[in-house]
């Protein structure tokens, strides 16, 4: 993946989960879209939890630097990471209240909507889209990157609008950028 510019996660990336590679495409100058490629390995993806159920993806401890665990776009959802013997389980909590508290392991990380959408831009964007003739959507991709013995958590807003013909307007597909480090946890 290229290192500069804005990164969004494909809105159609909700099919499949677990170990994957990453494909990258250029949306416009300095703006990239990434999607999971399940024919490859080296990274991990977890999709939106359908039917309000959390989705867990298991990632073995000891991944090499540069390994990325990434989510489908979130808007009001949460990321929770539990440590179990020999692995971490990354949960996509679709309502940020869907975790039962009975999931195995110890919670080592939790990222709530207030952590990745501090100014409630998601809610504002959804309200604007609903009042628009054409509509749109907003979400935040969460990236957890392994580096120097730690998992470091970042986010990137994803904003998609629809043009007058009802098609995705690529010029406005991704308007966010990678945030500063939100939190991190040890890989041990």
PALOVO-486558 format. One record per atom (N, C-alpha, C, CB): x, y, z; residue in one letter. Coordinates in steps of 0.2 Angstrom, whole numbers, plus 2048, in hexadecimal, padded with zeros to 3 digits. Each point is the difference from the previous one (the first is absolute). Glycine has a CB too. Example, Ala and Ser with C-alpha at 12.3 -4.5 7.8 and 13.67 -1.06 7.14 Angstrom:
<dodos>
8427E4827A/7FC806800A/804806800A/7F77FA806A/80780B7F6S/804806801S/7FC805803S/8067FD7F6S/
</dodos>
This chain:
<dodos>
8047FA800X/7FC806800X/804806800X/7F77FA806X/80780B7F7X/804807800X/7FF803807X/7FE8017F3X/80780380FX/800802806X/7FD807801X/80A7FA802X/7F580A7F9X/7FD807801X/7F98007FDX/80C8057FFX/7F0800804X/7FA8017FDX/7FA7FD805X/8058007F4X/7F580180AX/7FB7FD803X/7FE7F97FEX/7FB80C801X/8027F0804X/7FF7FA7FFX/7F87FE802X/80D7FD801X/7F08007FBX/7F97FE801X/7FF7F97FFX/7FC80B7FDX/7FF7F2806X/7FF7F9800X/7FA7FF7FBX/8057FD80BX/7FC7FF7F0X/7FA7FF7FBX/7F97FE804X/8097FC7F8X/7F2808805X/7FA7FF803X/7FD7F97FFX/7FE80C7FFX/8057F17FCX/7FD7F97FEX/8057FA803X/7FB8057F6X/8087FD810X/8057FC803X/7FD7FB805X/8098087FEX/7F17F8802X/7FC7FC806X/7FF7F97FEX/7FB80A803X/8097F37F8X/7FF7F97FEX/8067FC802X/7F88037F7X/8087F980EX/8067FC802X/803803807X/8027FD7F4X/8027FF80FX/803803806X/8067FB801X/7F5805805X/8107FE7FFX/8067FC802X/8068027FDX/7F87F7803X/80C8047FCX/8078017FDX/7FF8027F9X/8057F8807X/7FF80D7F6X/7FF8037F9X/8068037FEX/7F4801802X/80C8017F8X/8058057FEX/7FC8067FFX/8077F87FAX/7FD80D803X/7FD8077FFX/8018027F9X/80280380CX/7F87FF7F1X/8018037F9X/7FF808801X/7FC7F57FAX/80780F802X/800807800X/7FE8037F9X/80880080AX/7F38047F6X/7FF8047FAX/800807801X/7F97F77FCX/80980D7FFX/800808801X/7F98027FEX/80C8017FEX/7F1803807X/7FA8047FFX/8018067FCX/7FB7FB80BX/80A8097F8X/8028067FDX/807802802X/7F48047FFX/80F8017FFX/807801802X/801801808X/8018067F5X/8037F580EX/801800807X/7FA7FD804X/80780A7FEX/7F47F37FFX/7FB7FC803X/7FF7F97FEX/7FA80B801X/8077F0803X/8007F97FFX/7FA7FC803X/80D8017FFX/7F17FA7FEX/7FB7FC803X/8037F9800X/7F78067FBX/8087F780BX/8037F9801X/7FA7FB801X/80B805805X/7F67F57F9X/7FB7FB801X/8047F9802X/7F88067F7X/8057F680DX/8037FA801X/8007FB7FAX/7FC80180CX/8097FB7F3X/8017FB7FBX/8017FA803X/8058087F8X/7F67F4808X/8007F9804X/8037FB7FDX/7F6803804X/80D7FE7F6X/8047FB7FDX/808801802X/7F88007F6X/80980580EX/807801803X/800800807X/8038077F6X/8027FA80DX/801800808X/805805802X/7FD7F4801X/80380E805X/805805803X/7FD805804X/8077FE7F6X/7F2803809X/7FC805804X/7FA7FD802X/8058097F9X/7F67FA80AX/7FA7FE803X/7FB8057FFX/8067F8808X/7F48067F6X/7FA8047FFX/7FA7FD804X/8048047F5X/7F880180EX/7FA7FE803X/7FA8057FEX/8067FA80AX/7F58037F3X/7FA8047FDX/7FB802806X/8027F97F5X/7F980A808X/7FB803804X/7FC7F9803X/7FF80B7F9X/7FF7F680DX/7FC7FA803X/7F98007FFX/808800809X/7F67FC7F2X/7F98007FEX/7FC7FD806X/8037FE7F4X/7F680580CX/7FB7FD805X/802802807X/7FD7F77F8X/80780F808X/802803807X/8047FB804X/7F6806800X/80D7F57FDX/8057FB803X/8078027FFX/7F87F77FFX/80C80A807X/8078017FFX/8047FB7FCX/80080680BX/8047FC7F1X/8057FC7FCX/8067FF803X/7FA8037F5X/8097F880CX/8077FF803X/8057FD7FAX/7FB7FF80CX/80B8047F4X/8057FD7FBX/8067FF805X/7FC8067F6X/8067F480AX/8067FE804X/8078017FCX/7F97F7805X/80B80C7FFX/8078027FDX/8057FE805X/7FB80A7FAX/8097F1804X/8057FD804X/805805802X/7FF7F67FAX/80380A80DX/806804802X/8067FF7FCX/7FB80080CX/8098057F4X/8078007FCX/8008017F9X/8027F8809X/7F980C7F5X/8008027F9X/8068047FEX/7F37FF800X/80F8017FAX/8068057FEX/7FD8077FFX/8057F77FAX/80080D807X/7FF808800X/7FD8017F9X/809803807X/7F28017F9X/7FD8027F9X/7F97FC7FFX/80B8037FCX/7F47F8808X/7F97FD800X/7FB804802X/8057F5802X/7F580B7FAX/7FB805801X/7FA7FC801X/8058097F9X/7F77F980CX/7F97FD802X/7FB8067FEX/8047F7809X/7F88087F2X/7FC8067FFX/7F87FE7FFX/80A8057FAX/7F2800807X/7F97FF801X/7FC8027FAX/80180180CX/7F97FD7F3X/7FB8037FBX/7FF807804X/7FB7F57FBX/803810801X/7FE807803X/7FB7FF806X/8038057F5X/7FF7FF810X/7FC800806X/7FC807801X/8087F8806X/7F28087FCX/7FC806802X/7FC7FF806X/8008047F3X/8037FD813X/7FC7FE806X/8027F9802X/7F78077FCX/80D7F6801X/8037F9802X/806801804X/7FB7FB7F6X/8077FF80DX/806800804X/8057FA7FEX/7FA80680AX/80C7FB7F8X/8057FB7FFX/8027FE807X/8058057F5X/7FB7F480CX/8037FE807X/8057FA7FEX/7F5803806X/8107FD7FEX/8057FB7FFX/8017FC807X/8068077F7X/7F97F3808X/8017FB806X/8067FC7FFX/7F4800803X/8107FF803X/8067FC7FFX/7FE7F9803X/80880A801X/7F97F17FBX/7FF7F9802X/8077FC7FFX/7F38007FCX/80D7FA807X/8077FD800X/8028007F8X/7FD7F980BX/80980A7F4X/8037FF7F9X/7FE8057FBX/8027F4803X/7F88107FEX/7FD8047FBX/7FD806803X/7FE7F57F9X/80080F803X/7FB805801X/7FA7FF7FCX/809809802X/7F17F9801X/7FA8007FCX/7FD8077FFX/7FD7F4804X/80380E7F6X/7FE8077FEX/7F87FF7FFX/80C8047FBX/7F0800808X/7F9800800X/7FE8067FCX/7FF7F980AX/7FC8077F2X/7FD8057FDX/7F9800803X/8068007F5X/7F9805810X/7FA800804X/7FB8057FCX/8067FE80BX/7F58007F1X/7FC8047FCX/7FC805803X/8007F67F9X/7FE80A80DX/7FC805803X/804803806X/7F57FA7FDX/811804804X/804803805X/7FD7FE807X/8058097F9X/7F67F3807X/7FD7FD806X/7FE7F97FFX/7FC80B803X/8077F17F8X/7FE7FA7FEX/8047FA804X/7FC8047F5X/80A7FE80EX/8047FB804X/7FC7FE806X/80B8057FBX/7F57F4806X/7FC7FE806X/804800806X/7FB7F87F9X/80C809807X/804800806X/8037F9801X/7FA80A805X/8037F17F8X/8027F9801X/8057FD7FBX/7F57FF805X/80E8067F6X/8047FE7FBX/8077FE804X/7FB8087F7X/8087F2806X/8067FE804X/806805800X/7FC7F47FCX/80880B809X/806804800X/7FF807804X/8037FB7F5X/80280980BX/801806803X/8008067FBX/8067FA80AX/7F680B7F7X/7FF8067FCX/807803801X/7F3801801X/8108007F9X/807804800X/7FF8077FCX/8067F5800X/7F480B7FCX/7FF8077FCX/7F98007FFX/80B8007FBX/7F2806805X/7F98027FEX/8008077FDX/7FB7F8809X/8038087F1X/7FF8077FDX/7F98017FFX/80B7FF7FAX/7F2806809X/7F98027FFX/7FF8067FBX/7FE7FD80CX/7FC8047F2X/7FF8057FBX/802807802X/7F67FA7FDX/80A80780AX/803807802X/8078007FFX/7F7801809X/80D7FA7F7X/8078007FEX/8028017F9X/8017F880AX/7FB8067F1X/8028017F9X/7FC8057FDX/8037F4800X/7F780E803X/7FC8067FDX/7FF805805X/7FA7F77F8X/80B80C80BX/7FF805805X/7FC8067FFX/80B7FC803X/7F48067F7X/7FC8057FEX/7F97FE7FEX/80A8077FDX/7F47F3803X/7FA7FD7FEX/7FE8027F8X/7FC80080CX/80A8007F0X/7FF8017F9X/7FC7FA7FDX/80B806800X/7F57F4803X/7FC7FB7FDX/7F9801800X/8097F8803X/7F480A803X/7F9802801X/7FE8067FCX/8017FB80BX/80480A7F4X/7FE8067FCX/8007FE7F9X/805807808X/7FF7F47F5X/8007FE7F9X/7FA7FC7FFX/80D800800X/7F17FC804X/7FA7FB7FFX/7FA805800X/8057F6806X/7FA80F7FEX/7FB804800X/7FF8047FAX/80180180CX/8058027F2X/8008037F9X/7FF7FC7FAX/808807805X/7FA7F37FBX/7FE7FB7FBX/7F97FE800X/80B7FB801X/7F2804805X/7F97FF800X/7FC8067FDX/8027F880AX/80080E7F7X/7FC8067FEX/8028017F9X/80080580BX/8057F87F2X/8028017F9X/7FC7FC7FBX/80B802804X/7F48017F6X/7FC7FD7FBX/8047F97FEX/7FB80B7FCX/80B7F5804X/8047FA7FEX/8037FC805X/8038077F7X/7FE7FB80FX/8027FB805X/8087FF801X/7F57FB7FFX/80D802805X/8077FE801X/8017FC807X/80380B7FAX/8037F4808X/8017FC806X/807803803X/7FA7F67FBX/80780880BX/806802803X/8027FA805X/7FD80C7FFX/80A7F3801X/8027FB805X/808801801X/7F77F87FCX/80C805809X/807801802X/8037F9800X/7FD80A807X/8087F57F5X/8047FA800X/805800805X/7FE7FF7F4X/8027FB810X/805800805X/8067FB7FEX/7F7802809X/80F8017F8X/8067FC7FEX/8047FF806X/8008057F5X/8027F580CX/8047FE806X/8067FD7FDX/7F77FE808X/80F8057F9X/8067FF7FCX/8057FD805X/7FE8097F7X/8057F1808X/8067FE804X/8068037FFX/7FA7F5800X/80980E805X/8078047FFX/8037FF807X/7FB8087F7X/80B7F6808X/8057FF806X/7FD7FD806X/80680A7FCX/7F77F1804X/7FD7FC805X/7F9803803X/80C7FD803X/7F18077F9X/7FA803803X/7FB8007FAX/806807809X/7F47F97F8X/7FA8017FCX/7FE807801X/7FC7F47FFX/8048107FBX/7FF808801X/7FA8017FCX/80C803801X/7EF800802X/7F98017FDX/7FF8077FDX/7FC7F8808X/8028097F2X/7FF8067FCX/7F97FF7FDX/80D8027FEX/7F18047FFX/7F98007FCX/8018047FAX/7F97FE80BX/8028017F1X/8008047FAX/7F88017FEX/80C7FC7FCX/7F280A804X/7F98017FEX/7FF7FE7F8X/7FF809809X/7FB7F57F6X/7FE7FE7F9X/7F98047FFX/8067F4800X/7FA8107FBX/7F98037FEX/7FF7FF7F9X/802809808X/7F87F47F7X/7FE7FE7F9X/7F98047FFX/8067F5800X/7FA80E7FAX/7FA8037FEX/7FD7FD7F9X/80380B806X/7F77F77F8X/7FD7FD7FAX/7FF8067FCX/7FB7F6806X/8078097F3X/7FF8067FBX/7F88007FEX/80C7FF7FCX/7F38057FFX/7F98017FEX/7FD7FA7FDX/80380C7FEX/8017F07FFX/7FE7FA7FDX/8007FA804X/8058047F6X/7FC7FD811X/8007FA805X/8067FC800X/7F48007FEX/8118027FFX/8077FD801X/804803805X/7FF7FD7F4X/8067FF80EX/805803805X/8048057FDX/8017F5805X/7FF8117FEX/8048057FDX/807800803X/7F6807800X/80F7F67FCX/8077FF802X/803806802X/8007F67F8X/7FF810805X/803806802X/800801807X/7FE8057F5X/7FC7F980EX/7FF801807X/8007FA805X/7FA80A7FDX/8097F0800X/7FF7FA803X/804800807X/7FF7FA7F5X/80780880BX/804800806X/802807802X/8047F47FEX/7FA80F807X/802807802X/804800806X/7F68047FBX/80B7F7809X/804800806X/8077FF7FFX/7F67FC806X/80E803800X/8077FE800X/8017FC806X/80380B7FAX/8037F2806X/8027FC806X/801804806X/8057F87F8X/7F880680EX/800804806X/8077FF803X/7F37FF801X/80F805804X/8057FE804X/7FF7FA804X/80380C801X/8027F1802X/7FF7FA804X/7FA801805X/80C7FD7FEX/7EF7FE802X/7FB800805X/8027FD807X/7F78017F6X/80B7F9809X/8027FC806X/8057FA7FDX/7F5803806X/80E7F97FFX/8047FA7FEX/8007FB805X/8078087F9X/7FB7F2806X/8017FB805X/8057FB7FEX/7F4801803X/80F7FC802X/8067FC7FFX/7FE7F97FCX/80580580AX/7FF7F97F2X/8007FA7FCX/8037FA804X/7FF8067F5X/7FE7F9811X/8037FA804X/7FB7FE805X/80C8047FFX/
</dodos>
